[in-house]
Amino acid sequence: MSSIDIVQVENVNQYLDVIASNNLYEYVSRGQAKQYPTLDSSAFRLDEPRMFKSMVKAYFETIGNELTPMQEKHFLAFSQHHGIPTNLIDFTNRHLVSLFFACYDTEKCAGQSGYIKFIKSDRLINCNNLIINFEYGEGLLNKILGVNEVTKSFSYIAAEIHKKNPSYIVEHFFELVDLLKEIDQKKVFYAFYELVEQHKNNILSNYTFKDYPIYGELLAAIYKSCEHEDANFFISDEKRLTSIKDYMKHRNYFSIDLSDINLYLLLLNIVFLEYLSLFGRDNNPEKIELPFYLTYIPPNIDNRIASQSSIFIYQLFYEGGHVYGKEYSDIFWQQKINTDFEIEVTDKKGTLAQLDKLGVNLMTIYNDYDNIAKYIKSSI
């Protein structure tokens, strides 16, 4: 991702002007009291990220008998809002809430600016129904890249969302093709090319995920074809790649359908297996960056979620083990979260005072007994 400009503001009025002039109403935002090297969930700030699942489980075993049915169903979100590390990252569509969090906690971040991170809403895929059916978020990306009911559900969701802006998928499609070429996986690349050619001629037009076992056979056939030495290599790499690009261009950005999403997910599957598997966990490649983010929007299971209009980005991870010869490789890939726009707040104290006059403060943001008491103590 190319670097983005960071716009500086000193007060609420300037902040709102920047939002209006850059049309940030169709974005979600997150406030941080200082700048961090990366935007990661609390789970991925742990020395061992996978430990978050054990922490969430232990928390549930301790307090589970006190939960309402809705809190139990959305326990990952409940854990996030009560300080347990998870792979969720808090965002909101209320930009004044984000401004508050960028300016609050000034003692801990004394002398440092606050930052508001913005991500375009058309990058977001609401996956509530997928996420709540996975215990503590385990293995969701592994399932999406497999051939099963989760892949089926995700492909329908993604196809519907990306009708709004399918350029993300089209552009990422070619980045993935380039990755295969980069590691010289010619057999895989050529086999995938043959699949694209069939798709181009509408041979695959009826292969939707309602027939997903057939799609699984298709995936198996590609790997089988890669085992043969007599693959067709007489067409140059450049000519093949040009053919793929021409096909995708002629699809028209506004007419991507479910079969195109299936083709994209298949390529993503191949890249993870052929490219990521070449790297162990300590050499985590940064070149695989997904162009979309899964979101999780829980119901009002507590006052905080309601007050903050929480929209969680579900930071995906991929895990598994592979054996190459006699060497075992532990794979753990975590999704990189890139922002589309950022605002820096230089006068946090003054901005907090202005927000308070607008009714955005510790009491209204958290809306629980402890923080109401803190607000009253600090304001009298």
PLY file of the C-alpha trace (Angstrom):
ply
format ascii 1.0
element vertex 380
property float x
property float y
property float z
element edge 379
property int vertex1
property int vertex2
end_header
0.00 0.00 0.00
1.31 3.48 -0.84
1.72 5.98 1.97
-1.20 8.29 2.67
-1.25 11.94 3.66
-2.05 12.78 7.28
-4.09 15.96 7.76
-3.49 17.98 10.95
-6.27 19.66 12.92
-6.34 21.57 16.22
-10.02 21.56 17.18
-13.47 20.10 16.53
-14.39 22.64 13.84
-11.30 21.87 11.78
-11.92 18.16 12.23
-15.48 18.42 10.92
-14.29 20.57 8.01
-11.79 17.87 6.97
-14.50 15.21 7.17
-16.82 17.30 4.99
-14.20 18.37 2.42
-12.96 14.78 1.98
-16.42 13.20 2.10
-15.50 10.87 4.96
-19.12 10.13 5.82
-18.91 6.80 3.97
-15.94 5.69 6.09
-15.59 4.02 9.47
-13.09 5.46 11.92
-10.99 4.65 14.96
-9.34 7.04 17.43
-5.92 6.36 19.00
-4.21 8.51 21.63
-0.88 8.15 19.82
0.58 6.81 16.60
1.56 3.13 16.48
3.78 1.43 13.88
0.91 -0.85 12.76
-2.83 -1.05 13.25
-3.39 -4.36 15.03
-5.88 -5.95 17.37
-4.88 -6.58 20.98
-4.41 -10.29 20.23
-1.65 -9.53 17.73
0.18 -7.35 20.21
0.76 -10.44 22.36
4.07 -12.29 22.15
2.06 -15.37 21.13
-1.06 -14.17 19.28
-2.80 -17.53 19.36
-2.97 -17.31 23.17
-5.95 -14.97 22.88
-8.23 -17.94 22.28
-7.17 -19.50 25.59
-7.73 -16.18 27.38
-11.26 -15.79 25.97
-12.06 -19.38 26.90
-10.77 -18.92 30.47
-12.77 -15.69 30.82
-15.94 -17.48 29.71
-15.34 -20.36 32.11
-15.02 -17.83 34.95
-18.03 -15.56 34.30
-20.15 -17.51 31.82
-22.90 -18.31 34.33
-23.60 -14.57 34.76
-24.13 -13.80 31.07
-27.37 -13.17 29.23
-28.05 -15.46 26.23
-27.19 -12.58 23.87
-23.89 -11.85 25.65
-22.99 -15.53 25.51
-23.74 -15.68 21.78
-21.54 -12.63 21.14
-18.92 -13.41 23.74
-15.98 -12.42 21.55
-17.32 -8.84 21.39
-18.14 -8.95 25.11
-14.55 -10.00 25.89
-13.15 -7.22 23.71
-15.11 -4.56 25.56
-13.99 -5.85 28.95
-10.25 -5.92 28.34
-9.55 -9.47 27.13
-7.27 -9.56 24.06
-9.12 -10.60 20.89
-8.60 -10.32 17.15
-11.26 -7.58 16.98
-10.38 -3.91 16.33
-12.85 -1.22 17.45
-14.17 1.09 14.75
-17.32 3.21 14.59
-19.34 5.24 12.10
-19.61 8.07 14.67
-16.53 10.15 13.94
-16.90 12.32 17.06
-16.56 9.14 19.14
-13.28 8.43 17.34
-12.13 12.00 17.98
-12.81 11.51 21.70
-10.66 8.37 21.86
-7.87 10.12 19.94
-7.81 12.86 22.58
-8.53 10.90 25.77
-5.85 9.35 28.04
-3.54 12.33 27.70
-1.46 11.43 30.79
-0.34 8.13 29.30
0.39 9.78 25.95
1.46 13.20 27.21
2.95 15.44 24.55
1.85 13.19 21.68
-0.77 13.89 19.06
-3.90 11.80 18.70
-4.80 10.06 15.46
-8.06 9.07 13.77
-7.84 6.24 11.23
-10.42 6.02 8.43
-11.29 3.04 6.24
-13.69 3.14 3.29
-16.97 1.40 4.01
-16.99 -0.28 0.61
-14.01 -2.37 1.74
-16.05 -3.90 4.55
-17.86 -7.23 4.41
-20.35 -7.85 7.22
-19.75 -11.44 8.33
-21.73 -11.62 11.58
-23.31 -14.96 10.78
-19.96 -16.53 9.96
-18.09 -15.10 12.93
-20.54 -15.97 15.70
-20.50 -19.61 14.59
-16.75 -19.87 15.14
-15.53 -20.51 18.65
-13.31 -17.55 19.58
-12.53 -16.85 15.92
-10.56 -20.01 15.33
-9.59 -20.85 11.76
-12.09 -18.67 9.88
-9.70 -17.77 7.04
-8.64 -21.40 6.75
-12.31 -22.28 6.26
-12.95 -19.46 3.77
-10.06 -20.70 1.64
-11.30 -24.27 1.77
-14.22 -25.74 -0.13
-17.09 -26.05 2.32
-20.25 -24.35 3.53
-18.24 -21.43 4.99
-16.65 -20.77 1.60
-20.07 -20.96 0.04
-21.54 -18.42 2.48
-18.59 -16.07 2.19
-18.59 -16.10 -1.61
-22.24 -15.01 -1.71
-21.58 -12.23 0.83
-18.45 -11.02 -0.97
-20.08 -11.06 -4.39
-22.97 -8.94 -3.17
-20.73 -6.39 -1.41
-18.23 -6.05 -4.23
-20.83 -5.26 -6.81
-20.50 -1.77 -5.32
-16.79 -1.53 -6.07
-15.39 -4.69 -7.68
-12.15 -2.93 -8.64
-10.68 -4.11 -5.30
-11.11 -7.74 -6.34
-9.98 -7.18 -9.94
-6.79 -5.39 -8.90
-5.97 -7.95 -6.21
-6.57 -10.76 -8.70
-3.58 -9.59 -10.74
-1.42 -9.03 -7.68
-2.00 -12.68 -6.76
-1.16 -13.83 -10.29
2.09 -11.86 -10.09
2.95 -13.58 -6.78
2.63 -16.98 -8.42
4.90 -15.86 -11.24
7.38 -14.35 -8.77
8.02 -17.68 -7.04
8.22 -19.44 -10.42
5.30 -21.78 -9.83
4.87 -22.27 -13.56
2.78 -25.41 -13.42
0.34 -23.87 -10.99
0.24 -20.62 -12.95
-0.41 -22.38 -16.25
-3.06 -24.65 -14.75
-4.83 -21.61 -13.37
-4.54 -19.91 -16.75
-6.31 -22.85 -18.37
-9.08 -22.48 -15.80
-9.46 -18.78 -16.62
-9.64 -19.61 -20.31
-12.49 -22.06 -19.61
-14.24 -19.46 -17.48
-13.78 -16.90 -20.28
-15.58 -19.25 -22.67
-18.43 -19.65 -20.17
-17.63 -23.31 -19.52
-17.65 -22.54 -15.80
-20.68 -20.26 -15.85
-22.82 -22.85 -14.06
-20.26 -23.73 -11.38
-21.62 -21.79 -8.44
-21.29 -22.79 -4.82
-24.67 -24.46 -4.82
-22.65 -27.18 -6.61
-19.60 -26.69 -4.42
-18.56 -30.38 -4.40
-17.99 -29.98 -8.15
-15.93 -26.88 -7.38
-13.87 -28.98 -4.98
-13.23 -31.47 -7.76
-12.14 -28.55 -9.90
-9.58 -27.51 -7.27
-8.30 -31.08 -7.04
-7.99 -31.25 -10.82
-5.78 -28.16 -10.89
-3.32 -29.66 -8.42
-3.40 -32.95 -10.28
-2.59 -31.18 -13.53
0.41 -29.59 -11.84
1.93 -33.01 -11.28
2.37 -33.70 -14.99
5.54 -32.70 -16.78
3.82 -32.45 -20.15
1.94 -29.25 -19.27
1.53 -26.81 -22.12
4.44 -24.34 -21.82
4.59 -23.04 -25.39
2.66 -19.83 -24.64
4.83 -17.16 -23.05
4.18 -15.88 -19.53
3.47 -12.39 -20.85
0.95 -13.60 -23.41
-0.87 -15.67 -20.80
-0.97 -12.80 -18.33
-2.20 -10.41 -21.02
-4.97 -12.83 -21.86
-6.09 -12.93 -18.21
-6.01 -9.15 -17.97
-8.00 -8.76 -21.17
-10.58 -11.19 -19.87
-11.00 -9.34 -16.56
-11.16 -5.96 -18.27
-13.89 -7.11 -20.60
-15.87 -8.38 -17.65
-16.62 -4.73 -16.85
-15.97 -3.54 -13.28
-19.68 -3.33 -12.56
-20.67 -6.82 -13.61
-18.59 -9.15 -11.45
-20.75 -12.11 -10.54
-20.56 -15.02 -8.16
-18.52 -17.19 -10.49
-15.86 -14.45 -10.67
-15.71 -14.33 -6.87
-15.31 -18.11 -6.82
-12.45 -17.85 -9.29
-10.81 -15.17 -7.14
-11.17 -17.27 -3.96
-9.68 -20.23 -5.78
-6.65 -18.16 -6.78
-6.35 -16.87 -3.22
-6.40 -20.48 -1.99
-3.64 -21.45 -4.43
-1.46 -18.49 -3.45
-1.75 -19.29 0.25
-0.84 -22.93 -0.35
1.94 -22.31 -2.85
3.39 -18.99 -1.66
2.73 -18.61 2.03
3.66 -22.21 2.72
7.21 -21.46 1.57
7.67 -19.22 4.61
7.80 -20.13 8.26
6.18 -18.00 10.92
9.37 -16.01 11.61
9.61 -15.00 7.96
6.02 -13.92 7.52
5.64 -12.49 3.99
4.04 -9.07 3.83
3.10 -9.25 0.17
-0.28 -10.89 0.71
-2.61 -8.06 1.69
-6.34 -8.67 1.34
-8.28 -5.76 -0.21
-11.28 -6.24 2.08
-11.95 -6.44 5.80
-14.48 -8.58 7.60
-16.68 -6.71 10.03
-18.61 -7.88 13.04
-21.43 -5.67 14.33
-22.85 -7.14 17.54
-26.24 -6.14 18.95
-26.44 -3.94 22.05
-25.14 -6.55 24.48
-23.90 -3.83 26.82
-23.99 -0.05 27.21
-20.55 0.52 25.69
-21.37 -1.08 22.35
-24.56 0.98 22.09
-22.91 4.27 23.14
-19.92 3.87 20.85
-21.79 2.43 17.84
-19.15 -0.26 17.69
-18.18 -1.81 14.38
-15.44 -4.39 14.84
-12.95 -5.24 12.13
-12.22 -8.94 12.48
-8.47 -9.23 11.88
-8.07 -12.47 9.97
-5.30 -14.97 10.50
-4.23 -18.14 8.74
-2.59 -20.96 10.60
-1.37 -24.41 9.80
1.58 -26.72 9.61
3.28 -28.11 6.54
6.07 -30.61 6.10
8.70 -30.05 3.42
10.90 -33.09 3.26
11.72 -33.60 6.93
11.34 -29.96 7.97
8.14 -28.86 9.69
7.05 -25.29 9.02
4.70 -23.51 11.43
2.64 -21.01 9.47
0.88 -18.08 11.05
-0.18 -15.18 8.84
-2.07 -12.18 10.15
-3.98 -9.71 8.06
-2.47 -6.27 7.67
-4.95 -3.43 8.26
-4.34 -0.44 6.01
-6.08 2.89 6.43
-7.43 5.03 3.59
-7.21 8.39 5.38
-5.78 9.75 8.66
-6.24 12.88 10.77
-3.77 14.05 13.43
-5.12 16.06 16.40
-2.46 18.34 17.89
-4.44 19.99 20.73
-6.00 17.05 22.56
-6.87 18.87 25.78
-8.64 21.73 24.04
-10.50 19.38 21.71
-11.70 17.26 24.65
-13.14 20.39 26.27
-15.01 21.23 23.08
-16.35 17.67 22.76
-17.62 17.84 26.33
-19.71 20.90 25.41
-21.20 18.82 22.60
-22.11 16.00 24.99
-19.31 13.67 23.93
-17.43 12.74 27.08
-16.44 9.91 29.40
-19.98 9.57 30.75
-21.77 9.36 27.39
-19.09 7.28 25.65
-18.95 4.50 28.24
-22.32 4.94 29.97
-21.47 2.70 32.95
-21.36 3.45 36.68
-17.56 3.64 37.00
-17.05 6.07 34.14
-20.06 8.21 35.08
-18.43 8.56 38.52
-15.06 9.45 36.93
-16.69 12.10 34.77
-18.54 13.69 37.69
-15.37 13.72 39.84
-13.37 15.43 37.09
-16.04 18.01 36.22
-16.91 19.35 39.70
0 1
1 2
2 3
3 4
4 5
5 6
6 7
7 8
8 9
9 10
10 11
11 12
12 13
13 14
14 15
15 16
16 17
17 18
18 19
19 20
20 21
21 22
22 23
23 24
24 25
25 26
26 27
27 28
28 29
29 30
30 31
31 32
32 33
33 34
34 35
35 36
36 37
37 38
38 39
39 40
40 41
41 42
42 43
43 44
44 45
45 46
46 47
47 48
48 49
49 50
50 51
51 52
52 53
53 54
54 55
55 56
56 57
57 58
58 59
59 60
60 61
61 62
62 63
63 64
64 65
65 66
66 67
67 68
68 69
69 70
70 71
71 72
72 73
73 74
74 75
75 76
76 77
77 78
78 79
79 80
80 81
81 82
82 83
83 84
84 85
85 86
86 87
87 88
88 89
89 90
90 91
91 92
92 93
93 94
94 95
95 96
96 97
97 98
98 99
99 100
100 101
101 102
102 103
103 104
104 105
105 106
106 107
107 108
108 109
109 110
110 111
111 112
112 113
113 114
114 115
115 116
116 117
117 118
118 119
119 120
120 121
121 122
122 123
123 124
124 125
125 126
126 127
127 128
128 129
129 130
130 131
131 132
132 133
133 134
134 135
135 136
136 137
137 138
138 139
139 140
140 141
141 142
142 143
143 144
144 145
145 146
146 147
147 148
148 149
149 150
150 151
151 152
152 153
153 154
154 155
155 156
156 157
157 158
158 159
159 160
160 161
161 162
162 163
163 164
164 165
165 166
166 167
167 168
168 169
169 170
170 171
171 172
172 173
173 174
174 175
175 176
176 177
177 178
178 179
179 180
180 181
181 182
182 183
183 184
184 185
185 186
186 187
187 188
188 189
189 190
190 191
191 192
192 193
193 194
194 195
195 196
196 197
197 198
198 199
199 200
200 201
201 202
202 203
203 204
204 205
205 206
206 207
207 208
208 209
209 210
210 211
211 212
212 213
213 214
214 215
215 216
216 217
217 218
218 219
219 220
220 221
221 222
222 223
223 224
224 225
225 226
226 227
227 228
228 229
229 230
230 231
231 232
232 233
233 234
234 235
235 236
236 237
237 238
238 239
239 240
240 241
241 242
242 243
243 244
244 245
245 246
246 247
247 248
248 249
249 250
250 251
251 252
252 253
253 254
254 255
255 256
256 257
257 258
258 259
259 260
260 261
261 262
262 263
263 264
264 265
265 266
266 267
267 268
268 269
269 270
270 271
271 272
272 273
273 274
274 275
275 276
276 277
277 278
278 279
279 280
280 281
281 282
282 283
283 284
284 285
285 286
286 287
287 288
288 289
289 290
290 291
291 292
292 293
293 294
294 295
295 296
296 297
297 298
298 299
299 300
300 301
301 302
302 303
303 304
304 305
305 306
306 307
307 308
308 309
309 310
310 311
311 312
312 313
313 314
314 315
315 316
316 317
317 318
318 319
319 320
320 321
321 322
322 323
323 324
324 325
325 326
326 327
327 328
328 329
329 330
330 331
331 332
332 333
333 334
334 335
335 336
336 337
337 338
338 339
339 340
340 341
341 342
342 343
343 344
344 345
345 346
346 347
347 348
348 349
349 350
350 351
351 352
352 353
353 354
354 355
355 356
356 357
357 358
358 359
359 360
360 361
361 362
362 363
363 364
364 365
365 366
366 367
367 368
368 369
369 370
370 371
371 372
372 373
373 374
374 375
375 376
376 377
377 378
378 379
